[in-house]
Amino acid sequence: MAVVSVNSLFAQSNVKRDTGSRRKPYIVLHLGGGLSTYSAPVNIRRPINLPGSINRISGAATVRLMWYPKYRLRLGIESGYTNFYSYKIKNGTTPGKVSLDAIPLLIVWSMQVVRRVNVYAGFGSYFLTTNLDYNGKVKSSAFVLGSNIALSYTLPLSTRAGIAAEAKWMNAFETKDAAISIQAQLIWRFAKL
């Protein structure tokens, strides 16, 4: 009789441990910012005698909303902002500037590869805006196909919040524009499903 009650006790404790360890799905918000550098060649043609300078480094921001289900593959959406590059010229006393801004609109998949290290892959569109300021202003915009790949390391601050360091490659492949960014992110688990 004692053997039966001990086995029953172990069976009950195992059931409690199994049901308690099941993770419920939840929604996680990533907010980040950092620096970006344009990694593709800049093809701006200008007269040889006009001096010019290019700026490939700018700020970058990310907003990502992820659904963490019970299994390892996660799904979400991502947006943000970066200035791919800006180019300045001076023709005598007349300055000019061209800049290319990008706003990604991507569907993102994510998976934890080892503890605290996550890989992200996104596909969708980039909303590109070209601004030309030279003897007048011209602005043009277009949606182009693109993707991104990112790798992050997360340090938990509590059960619901953490901070992460992330390296990301942004690729608007339809126009051959690309950038690499390094960002710090705040991660907040704000809703359970």
N, C-alpha and C positions, 0 to 999 in steps of 0.2 A: 504494500500500500504506500509506503514511503517513497519507493522508486517511482510510482505513477505520479505522485504529487510533485516530485522534483522535476520530472520530465515535463509535466504540465506547466510548471513555473517557468522553465527555460523556454518553452514554446510561446508562452504569453509575452515574455520579455523580448523575444526575437520579433514578434509581430509588432510590438510597440516601437521597437527600434526601426523596423522597415518602414512603417507608415510615417513615422516622424522624420525620416531622412528624405522623403520625397519632397522635392522642391516644387513650389507652386510657380506658375508663370508670372512674370512681372515686366513692367515697362521701365526703361532706364534712359535718362537724359544725359547727353554728353555736351558740355559747353567748353570750347577751347579757343586759344589764341596763341600766336607765335609769329615766327618769321618764315617767309617763303622766298625761294630764289628760282628765277626762270631758267630752265635747263635746256631749252631748244634754241637753235640759232635764230637771231633776229634779222629778217630780210627787209631792211629799209634802205631804199635807194635814194641817194642825195647827191647833189653836185660835189665834186671833190674839194672845192675850195671853201665849202661851208663847214665850220667846226660843229661837232655834235658830241653828245655824251649819252650813254645809255645807263639806266638804273634797272638792274635785274632783281634787286632785293626790296621786299615790301612786307607789310604786315599781312597776316592771314588769320581768318576766324572760321570756326566750325560749329555747326549745330547738328547734332545727330540724335535721333529718337529710335531706340532699339527695343524689340520685343524679345525677352529671354524666355523661351519655352522650357519644357522639362528636358528636352534633349539638347545636344551640344550646339547644333547649328542655329544661329540667331538671325533675325531679319529686321530691317529698319529702313529709315529714310534719312538722307543727309543733305544739308545745304551749307552755305557759308559765304565767304567772300575772300578774294585775293586780287591784287593788281599784278598781272603777269609781268608787265614791264612798262617803263616809260622812257621816252627818247626825246631829248632836247636839242634844238639847233638854234643858231643865231646867224641871221643874214644882215650884216651891218648892225643897225639898231633894232631890227625886227626879230624878236624871239619867236620860236615856235615849239610846240610840244605835241607828241602823240603818246597816248597811253592805251593799254588794253586791260580791262577789268574782267573778272570771271566770277560768276555765281554758279556753283554746281547744284544740280537737282538730280540726286542719284538714289537708286534702290541699293541697299548695302546688305551684304551677308557677312557674318562674323563667326569665328570659332576660337575657343581657347585652346592653344597648342600645348602649352605647359602652364604650370601654376602662375597666375598673374600676367601672363603674356598672351595677347590676343592678336589675331590677324583679321584684317577687314578687306573686302573686295566689293567695289561698287560699280554700277553701270547705269547710264542714263544720259542726261544732257548737261551742257554748260551754256549758260546765258552769257555770251560775250558782248561787251560794249567797247567800241573803239571811239576815243575822243581825240579829235584833231583841232588844235588851236593855233592857227597861223593865218594872219590877215582875215580873221573871221573864225567862226566855230562850226564844226561839223561833227555830228554824233551818229553812229550807226550801230545797230544791235542785231544779233543773230543767235538762234539756238543751234548748237552743234552737238554731235554725239561724242561721248567721252566716258572715261572710267577713272577709278582711283584704286590704289592699293596702299594699305597702312599696316603698321606694326606698332603695338603699344604695350607698355608695362604699367600696371595699375597697382597703386599702394592704397589699401583700404584705410579709411579714417574712422569708420564706424560700420554698423551693419547695413546702413543705407547710403553711405557716401564714401567717395574715394577721390584720389587725384591720380592722373596718368601722364606719362610722357609718351608722345606719339610722333613717329616719323611717317610721312605720307608722300606718295607720288601722285600728282594730279595730271591727267592726260586728256586733253581735248583733241583726240586723234583725228577728227575730221579736218581740223585746221592745222594740225601738227604743232600745237601749243602744249607745253608741259612745264611743270614746276615741282620742286621738292620743298616740303615744309617740315619744320620741327615745331611742335606745339605742346603746351601744357594744358591739361583738361581737367575740369571738375566733373565728376560722375555722380549722379544722384538717382537712386532707385526710389521713384515716387509713387508707384501704384502696383498693387498685386491684382492679378486677374483670377 
